[in-house]
Amino acid sequence: MKILQIGLGSMGKRRIRNLQYLGFRDVVAFDIREDRRQEAVDLYGISVICAFEEVQWDSISHVIISTPPDQHVEYALIALKLDKHVFIEASVVDDGYDRLKQLAATTKALLAPSCTMRFDPLNIKLKQWIDDQRIGKLVFSQHHFGFYLPKWHPYESIQDFYVSKRHTGGAREIVPFDLVYLSWLLGAPNSIKATKFMSGVLDADIDDIYALTYSTDHCQLVQMSIDVVSHVPYRTTRIIGGKGNVELDTVKGTLSLYDSDNGTWEHHTRTGLAETKSTEEMYVREMDCFIRATQGEGYFPYTIEEDHKILGYLYAAESADNTGSVEVLV
């Protein structure tokens, strides 16, 4: 098995660390930037290629695409046409998704879109609680992500980072990223109201705050707020149920359940629930799942069809903001 890593930014380097943690050493990487290629050689001792045309496809079995989101489909189509197993990072642009879905349906190779937060042990435990109805019927949930955009990559200007571009803006990207696991936990949106705007805090022409309100078949009301202007990082989810409450903080790594029947709290930490010794556990578990699925050991729990639907919720939210109406989803 030989793996081609496309893109050597922060996520590309992380995927190499994940693979090496899992024992996979035969990795070759490509990035258009020479400094990133050299950094990957220095840090991880891998082979790199200077031009995409240099890829020796006959020896490649798996491709991991960690480029800016608007380049995912381009590389994925090339790899899938050659029957290579493909993993793509979280997307915010669905241009070409119809072609990607059609091709994925005709090949034996696996196309796996990232769903990293579903592999967080805190979210796995929370999903178990919800499925077991530990807090009864889900009534109301409030989710907040906040993280100051210049702190995402403090080593470079946001002007050199795709999150400062309107089509792939930071707040816009996090909406589907968090909906991937919120929809898994709480159910998919049935109708959406939304507001988005540019605060003026950042030196970037992007909407840096999104606020969504929606209902699902399993939760009566969900409020979701995404901002990339908060100097203090947040990713918190509170769920109110008929028999109790849940409080999740994935930044602090804590999860708590209040059981109203006996008036007690149950507390967990990510470290306490971890199955590996890696500090990047959710990423390691995701990559392990992808590799195993390509070898016939289990399955990858998230499909390109599901990913396309999630992106549809983002576009519905933006349409709701533009029209000032409620977007009803089929």
N, C-alpha and C positions, 0 to 999 in steps of 0.2 A: 504494500500500500504506500503510495506516494501522494502527498498533499500539496496543492498549489494554494498559497495564500496571496490573494490580490488585495493590495492596500496595506500600508504599514504605518498608518496613523495610530492613535491610542487604542482603537479596537483591534486593529490588525495585530499589533504587538501583544495585546491581551490574548488573542486567539492562539498565537504561537506559544505563549506561556502555558495556556490551557492544554494544548496538545503535548507539550513536553512534560507537563505534570502527569499526563495520562500515559506517558511512555512512547509517544510517537515522535521519532527523530528525523524521519525522512521527509523534510519539508523544504520546498523551494518557494521563494517569495518574489513578487513583482510590485514595484511602486514607481511612479513616474519621477519621483524626487530622489536624487542621488544621496542626499543627506539621510533620508529615512532608510534607504537600502543599506548604507554603511552602518547606521545605528543598529539595525537588525542583525547584521553580521557580528558586530562588536558585542551585543548583548546576548545573543542566542546561538551564535556559531552556525547559522543556517546558510544555505546557498541562496543567492539572489540573481535575478536576471534584469538587464537594463532596458530591454524592450519586450513588449508583449509578444512580438513575433518570434521571440526566442524560446517560447514555451515548447517543450518536447512532449506533446500531448499523448504519445503512445505510452509513456511511463506514468502519466498522471491518472489517479483513480478518484480523487476527491478535490473539490474546489471550494474555498471559503472566500466570500466576497465582502470585504470590509472597506469599500470605497464610499465616497459621498452618495447619498441615497439616489440621486438622479442618474447614477451610473450602474446601479445594480442590474437592471434588466439587460443592458447591453452585454455585460460579461456573462450573465446567467444563460442567455440564449446561446452564446457561443459554446459554453461548456456542456449544456444539455444536448445540443445537436451532436456532440461527440460522445454522448452517453456517459458523462461524468456525473458523479453525485455532487450536488451543489447545496451549499449553505449560504444564505444571504442575511446580512444584518437587518435590523428594523428599518422599515421604509416609511417615507412620508409622501412619495410620489408614485402614482400607479400607472404612469405612461408605459404602455407596452405590456401591461399585466394580462390582457386578453391573449396575446400571443404566447406569453409565458405559461399561462394555464393550459392552453391548447397543446403546447409542446410537452409540458410535464405529463399530460395525460397519455401521450403516445410513446413515452420512453420508460424503460425499466429502471432508469436512474432515479434517485430520490432528490426532490427539490424541497429543502427545509427552510422556511422563513424563521428568523429568530423570534423566540418568545421567552426571553431570559427570565423575566420576573416570575414566570410560572414554575421555575426551578428553585426559587428562593425557598428555603425550608420554612420560613415564616408563612409564606403564602400557601405552601402545601398543607401546613397544619390548619390554617384558616379555612381552606377549601374543605378539609375533612370535617371541621366543626360545622360549616354551613350545610354540607351534605347530610350530616348526622342530626341536623336541626337543633344544635346545642342552644341557640338563642331564639328558636322558634321562627315564626314568619318574619321575613326581613321587611322592615317598615321604611327606614330612612338611612341613607349613607352619605357621608361627607368626605370627599377626598381632596387633598391639597398637595401639589408638587410645587416647590419653589427653590430656585437655585440661580444665583447671579451669573449671567452668561459669561462674562470675562473670566470667571473662576473655573469654567469647564476645562479650558486649556490655558492655564495661566502663563505658559511658556510661549504663547503666540498671540498676536492680535486677533480679535474676533473677525476683523476684515479679511484675514487669511484662512478663515474657517467657514465651512458651508453653512453653519447655523446663523450667520449674519445675512444670508441671502433670503429674499422674501419667499421663494418657493420651498426652501428647505430650512426655514427659520427654526430656532431652538424651541420656542413654545409650540409652534405648529408641529414639530417632530414629536414632542412628548405627548401630545393628545392621543395619537394612535398607539404610541409605545405603552402608555398606561392603560388604555382601553383594552389592549390585548389581554391583560390579566384581570382587570376589573370586570370585563364581560364574562370571563371564565368564572369569577367568583360570584358576581351578582346577577348575571344574565345580560343578554344583548339589549341595547336600547330599542324601544318601540317608537318613541317620538323624542325629538330634541328641540330645546330652546337654547340659544347661545348668544354670547356677546364676546367680541374680541376687539382689542384696540392696541395702539402704540402709545406707551406711556411717555416717551420722550427721554427716559432715563438713560437709554443705551445709544451709542453711536452706531445705529444700524436701522435700516429701513425695513423693519419687521414689526408685526403685531406681537408684542411680548407678553400679553396677558390674554388668556382664553378662559371663559367661564361657561360651563355647560350644565344644563338641568335636563334630566331625562328620566323616563320610567322604563322598567323591564318587567318581564313576566314573573320575576322572583322578588323584586324589590320595588316598593311603591314609588319611591322618589330617590334619585341620586343627584347630588350636587358635586361637580368636578371642577376644580380651579387649577389652572396651570399658569405659573409665572416664571420668568427668567430674569427677574429684577431683585429678588430677595437676597440680601447679603447673607442671611442665615439659611442653610439648606433645610428643606422639609420634604418628606414624602410620608404623609400620614393619612390613614383611613379610619374613620369611625363608623361603626354600623350599629344601628338600634334595631333590636328585634323584639318580638312579643314576649320573650322569656329572658331577655338579658341584653348585654352590650358587648361589643368587641372594640378594642383600640389597638391599631397597628401602626408602628413607626419603623419604617424600613431604613431610615437613616441611623437611628439609635440601635436598631436591631432588636426590637422588643415587640411582643404580642401578648395581649391580656384579654381575658374573657370574664365578664361578670355574670354570674348565675343568680337570677332573681329568686329562684325557688328556695335556695338556702343562704342567699346573701353573702356569697364568697367569691373571691377572685382567683383565677388560675393564670399564672404568668409563665412566659417562655422567652428565651433569647435565641437569636440566630445561632450563636456559638453552641448552645445547649442542644439544638436540634440538628446540628451539622452532621453529615455523614462522611466528610473528608476533612483533611487537615489544611486544605487550601484556604487562603484568605479571599479567593475568588470562587467560592463554592458554586454559586448558581451558574456561573459561566462554565466551570468545569463539568458540572452535571449536564448542562445543555449540550456541550460538545461531545461528551461521552454518549449521550442518548442519540445524537446524530450519527456518530460512527457505528454504534451498535445496530441502529436501525438499518444502515446500509449493509450490514452483515447478517441480516435476518434475525437479529436478537431484539425483539420488541418492535416498537414503532415510534415515529416522531409525532408528538401530540398536537401539532399545529400545521395546517396546510396552507398552500398558496391561495386556495379559495377562501379560507377563513381570513387570511391576511387582507385579501381584496375587500371583503366585507367591512373589516375594521377601518380601512382607509375610506370606505364609503361613509362611515359615521363621521369622520373628520369633515368630509365635503358637505355632508348634511348640516353639520354644525355651522360651517361657514356660510352656507346658503341661508340658514335660519337667521344668522346675524345680518346678512345683506338685505333680507326681505322684511325682517322684524316679525316673522311669523314662526309657527311651530312646524318643523319638518317631521312628517309622519313616515316611518320606515316600514317597508314591506318585508 
